[in-house]
C-alpha cells in the first residue's frame, strides 16, 4: 500500500504547474502523492486537491492530504497524514473511517510510532534523516532507528527529510518501505528522471 517513492508537493499558487510536476513524478514511478499546503487559502487548497485526486486515481496512485482532515474528507482522498500538532488519530479515524489511510509523523521517536500503531495508524514516518530545506529546524533521526522500528512496527515505515537518490539507498536497506521526498524531486531539472532514479532503488535485489 505505502511503498516506494512517496512524493510530497511544493506549495504553489500555480495549479497547472503543480499538476504537470506531479504527473511527471507519477510517470517516473511515484506510487504515493501527498498534497502539502500550509497556507490559509481554502479555495486554492480545495481546487488543487480536487485536481490532484483525479490525476492520481487515473494513474492508480495513492493520494494523501497533509494535515487537513476536512479537506481530505471533502475531496475523497485516499488518506490523511498528520503530525504531532495536526489533530488526533482518533478524530481522523472517526471522520475518514477504516477504508482510508492515516499516517502519522513520529519524528525520531520509536515510542511515538508504537503508540501510533496501537492507535490504528496505517503507516508511520520517521525523520528528518538529513538536513532539509523544507524543514530546516526539524529534529534529526538516525538510520539505525529504521532498523529498530522494523522489528516492532508492523506497518509500512516511511523515511523523510533531505533524501536524495544518492543517500536514499542506505535508508531503504535499513528498513524504510517508502521514501518521502520534496525538494530533491520537485526542484529537479528533470522530475520524471529523478522520480525514476528513486523508484529504481526499490527494484534492486538485495545483495547476499
N, C-alpha and C positions, 0 to 999 in steps of 0.2 A: 504493500500500500504506500507507505512513505519510504522511498528508497531512491538512490541515485542523486542526480543534480536537482537541488531544491532552489529555484530561482526566486529571489526577493526583489521586487521592483523598486526603482528610484521614484521619489516624489517629484511630480511634474504637473504643470497645468496643460501640457500639450498631449492630449489624449491620443491623437493619431500617431504621434511618435512613440508613445508608450506601447500602443498596440503593435506597431511594427517591431519594436525591440523585443517584446515578449514573443511574438511569432517567430522571430529569428532564434531566440533561445529554445523554443519548442522544437524547431526544425533541427537544431543542433543536438537535441536529446534531453532537454529538461523534462523531468517527469512530474514535478510539482511546481506550481507558481503561487507565490504569496504576494498579495497586494498589501503594500505598506504605505500609508499616507497619514502623517501625524498632523496635518493641517486641520482647520476647523471648517473647511469648505465642504459642507454636507452634500450640496448639489453635485460638485465635481466628483466626490467620492462615489456617490451613487451611480453617476454616469460611467465612470471608469470601471468600477467593479462589475456593473452590468455587462459592459462590453467584454471585459476580460473573462467573465464566467462563460459567456457564449463561445469565445475563442478557445478556451480550454476544453469545454465539452466537445467541441467539434474535433479536437485533436486527442481526445481521451487522456487528458492531463488533469491531475487534481488541482483544484483552485481553492486556496486558503486565504482568509481575510485576517490581517493582523489587528488585534486589539478590539475592533469594533463589533461587538456582539450583534447589535441591532442591524448593522449593515450586512453582516454575514447571513443573518436570517432573511432580510429583505430580498437579497439577490439570489438566495438559494445556493450559497456557496457550499462546496464540499466539506468545509470545516473552518475552524477558527484557531488562531494561535494567540495565547495570552501570556503576558509576563507577570511579574510579582505585583504590579500595581494596576493591572488591567481587569480587575473583577475576579469573581470566584469561579472555579471549575464547576462547582455545583450549580450555580446560576446558569452558566453556559449550557450545561447538560440539560437542564430543565427546559430551556428555550429551544435548543437545537435537536434534542432527542438523541437517540443512540445510533441513528443512521448516518450521522455526520461526525467528522473527526474533530477532536480537540487536542491541540498540542500545547505544551507548557514549557516556558523557558526556565531552566534550572541553574543557569549560570555556571558556577564551579562547585555546586553542592550535590553530592550524591544523596544526602538525606532528603533534600527537596525533591529529587527525582523519585525516590522511594515513595514519598507521600503522594506525589502526583500519580504514580502508578496505582497506589492503593485507592486513590480517589476516583480512578477511572479514566485517566488520560490515555489517549490513543498513541501518543508518542511524546518523547521528551527531547529537549535541546540543551546542549552544553556549549559554553563559550563566554568570552572571546578567546580563541586559541592563539591568535596572532594580533598584532596591532591593527586596529580597524578605523578607517576614516569615517565610517558611518556612525560608530560609537567609540570615539577616542578615549573616553573615560570608563569604558566597560571593564568589569573585573576580568582577570585572566584565569584561564583554565589550562591545565597541563594535559598532554595527550594520554598520560597514564590514567587519567580519570575515565577515559573511554574504555580502557581495559577492565578497570574495576566495575564500571557500570554494566559491561557486557555479561558479567557473572550474576548480577542481581536484578537487572532491569529486563523484563520480558516484553518490552515494547520497542518499536523502532527508535534508534538513537540518532539524533541529528547533531552535527558539529557546525559551528558558526563562528565567524569573526576573523577577518583578514585572510581568508583562504584563497589560494591561487592554484592553478594547475601544477605549479612546482612544489607546493607544500601539502597538497591535499592527500596524497597517497599515504603519508605517514598516519593521518587521522583515520583513513579507511582501514588500514592494516591494524590499527589499534582498536577498532570496533565500531566506527561510525557507519550506520546504514545509509545515511544521506549526508550530503554536504550542502549547506545553505550559503549562497553567495549573492552579494550585491555588487560591489564595486568592480571586482575582477571580471565580472561578466558584463554588466551594463555600461561600464566605462571603457570597454574594449573597442578597438577599431573594427573588429570583426566578431560580433556577438555570436553568430552561428558557429563559427570555427572554435571560439573559446568554449562554448557550451559542449561542442563535440569532444574537446580535449578533456573536460571534466567527466562527461558521460563515459568515455572510453576507459577511464580509471576503474570503473565498476565492472568492466567486461573482462579485465585481465584475470587470468587464473593465478591464484596464489602460488608462490614458489614453494617447493618441498624443502 
